[in-house]
Amino acid sequence: MALTDFDPEDYPIVVAIDFGTTFSQVNILATPIQTGCAYAYAPEDKEARTITSWPKQNVQYAKTPTLNLYKEVNGKYKMVEWGWKLKLQMETPAASKYIQLYQYKPHLDENLALVPWKNTISVPTAISDYLEALHEYVAEKILQEFGRSYGRKSFRYCLTVPAMWSDKAKDVMRKAAIRAGLISGDDHPDRLMLVSEPEAAALYCEKACKQFDLGHGDRFMICDAGGGTVDLIVYEITMTA
C-alpha cells in the first residue's frame, strides 16, 4: 500500500505518552504548530496539559503506576485492572487469584542481563494491554475536555523509548501500540512518533529552561533517574546556522 503525504494539521490533538518502567505519564497538546520531536515541549502560544487525575487516585498526581492485573477467564488470562486500581485490588482477600505484572518494559532491552521472562503473559501482550487501558481513559478525558468535535482519528501520538533500544525493540513497541488501538496498521508511520527519552528531555531543556544557554561545541549531560533504571547521556551542540 503506497503511503500518502503526511499532514500534521490533520491531527489537531497530540497525545504524548511517557511509558515508564514503574510509572507512566500523559501530556496533551491541542492544535500543535510544530512537528517531529518538538512535541516534547509546548510552543509559547500553546499549553501542554498534563493528566493528573487517574482512576482510584486519592490526590492529583501526574503519574500512574505501570502495573497490570490479570485474572484467568475461560482458560485465558484477561487484564482486569491497571494502575492505581490494581493496588487497591491487591489489598483484598481475593488477591491470590490474580497475576500482577510490573517492570516488564526493561525486558525489551537486549543490552540488559535480566532473568528470562517466564510468565504466561508475554511482554508485548502486557505492553499492549496496558497501553490500551491507558489510551481508553485518556481518550475519554480528551473528549470530555475538548468536546466531541475531536474524534480519535484526530489524535497523533508521541511515545518515548529508551535511547539504547534496538530497532527490534522499537518495532515491538510500535506493534503493541497498534494492537492497543492507538493507531492502525494502515496509518502513516508518522502518526505515531517514537522519540528517544533523553532527546525529548534535552529538547525540553533547550526550549523551556532559561538556564540552558549553551553554544556551539558545548556539551551537557542528561540524567534520567527512573524507577527501574538510571540512564546518562552526553550531547554536544553543533550550530548549523
N, C-alpha and C positions, 0 to 999 in steps of 0.2 A: 504494500500500500504506500503510495507516494505521499510524502509529507507536504502539507501546505505551509505557507509562510506563517510564522508565529507573530501574533499581535498582542502585546501585553495589555493593551486597552480593552481587550475582550474579557479581561478578568479584573474587575474593579475591587475585589477583595483578595488580599494576600494573607494567608494563614501560615505563620512561621512556627514550626514545632521544634523545640529543643528536646529531643528524645534522649533522656539520660539513663545512666545505669541504675540509679536509685530514685531519682525524681525526674519529672518531665514538666515542661512549661510551654505555654502557647501565647503568642502575641498576634494581634490582628491589625492590619493596616488597610484602611479604606481608601479607594481612589488613588492608587500609587502613581507616581510620575517617574520613578527611577526603574532601572532594570538590573538584572543579574544579582550579584552579591549585595547590591545597595539595599536590598530588602532587610539586611541585617540591622539597619537603623532607619529611623523615620526622617524624611526630609523636613526642613524647617517649617513648611506650611502644612505638615501632616503630623498626626499624633498616633503613634503605635499604642494600642490598648492591650494591656496585659490582663489575661483572665485570672482573677484572684478568688473566685468563688467556685469551689468544686463540690461534687456530691458528698454529703455527710462530713463536710469540713466545718469545724467549730469556729474558726477565725478566718479573716481574709488573708490568704497566703497565695503567692504566685505559683507555687509548685504543688504537684500532686504525685504521690508515690507511683513508681513504675512497678506495679505489682499485679499479678493475675491470680485469680482463684478459680479452680476448675472442680467440677463435680461429674461423676460418671452418670450418664443418662443413656439408657438403652444400649449399653455396651460401648459408648463413645464418650470421650471427655469433652465437656462444654464449659466455656468460661461463663461464670455466673456473677462474678463481681470483679471490680478493679479499683485501684487507687485507695482512697481513704475508706471506702465502703468495705473493702476487703479486711482492713484492720479491725473493724467492728465485728465482722462475721467470724473472724478467727478467735474472738473472745467468747463465743457462745459454746455450749456443751457439744454441739454438733461439729465442731471444728475438725475432729479427726476424720470426718467423712470427705474432706476436701483436699485438693492438692494445691499448694501455694507455690507460685513461681516468682523468682526475683533474681536480679543481677544476671540476666541472661544475655544482655547486649554484648558483653565482652567476648562471648563465645563466637562472635563473627570475626574477631580479630585473629588472624592467622599468626601474628607475631607473639601472642601471649601463650605461655605454657600453662594451660588450665587443666583441671581434672576433666576428662572426657564427659560430655553431656550424655547421661544415660536415662533421662526422663522419657516417659511415653510420649509426651507432647514435645514436638521439635521446636528448636529455637525460632525458625522462620514463622511457624504457626503462632508461637507465643507473641512475637512482634506484631504480626498482622492482627491478631485478636485484640491486643492492647490498642493499637492504632485505630482499629475500627470503633471500639468503645469510646476512646478519646475524641475521635472525629465526630461521632454522632452527638456527643454532648456539646462540643464546640460549635458545630454547625447550627444546632438549635439555639445556642446563645447568640450567634451572629444574626440569625433570622429574627430573634426577639428584639435585638438592639437596633438593627438597621432596616428592619421591615421586610416583608415578603417579596419586595421587588427584586431582592438579591437571591436568586436561586443558587443551588450548589454548583451549577455549571458555570457560575461566575467566579468561583474560587480558584485561586492559584496557590501553590504550596511551596514552602521553603523548609527543608528538613535538614537538620545539622547531622554531620557524621564525623567521626574521629579522623584526624589528619593521616594516620598511619593505615587506615583501612585500604585493602586492595580493591581493585575493580570488581572482583568477585563478590566481596562483602557488600559493596555499594549496590551491585546488581540484586543481591538478596534483599536489601532494604527497599529498593525500588519495586521489586515484585511483591514484597509484603504490603507496600502502600497501595498497590493495585488491588490485591486481594482484600484489603481493608476498605476499599471503596473510595479512597481519596481521589484517584483518577482511574481512567480505564486504559486498557492496553492499546486502544485506538487513539488516545490523546497524543498531542505533540509532546515529545520528551521534555520540552522547556516548561510545560505546565507544572512539573514537579522539579524543583531545583534542589540538588544535593549539595550543600555548602559545607566546606571544612569548618569545624568548630573554631579553631584558632584564627582562621581567616575572617570569620564573622566577628570574633572578638576584636581583632586588630582593626577592622573596618569601623566598628562602632567607636573604638577609642579615637581613631583618626578624625572621625566626623563629629563626635559628641563631647570629647574631653578637651577642655581648654588647656590643660597641662600638656597635651600632646602637641608639641611644637618642634617637630623634627625636620631635618632637611636631607639633601642628597648625601648618601653614604652613611647616615646614622643608622644605628641598629637598636632594636628593642626586643624585649623578651615578653612572651605571653605565658602566664602560668594558669592553667586550667585545673584547679583543685576540685575535683568532683567527689561524689560519694563513694565511688569504687576505685578510681584511678586518678593519678596526677600526671598531667602532660605539660611539658615545657617545649617551647619552640621559639627560635630566634629569627627575626625578619630584618632584612636590610632594605632601606628605602632607596629607590632609584628614580630620579626625576627625569621624565621624558620630554617635558615641555616647560 
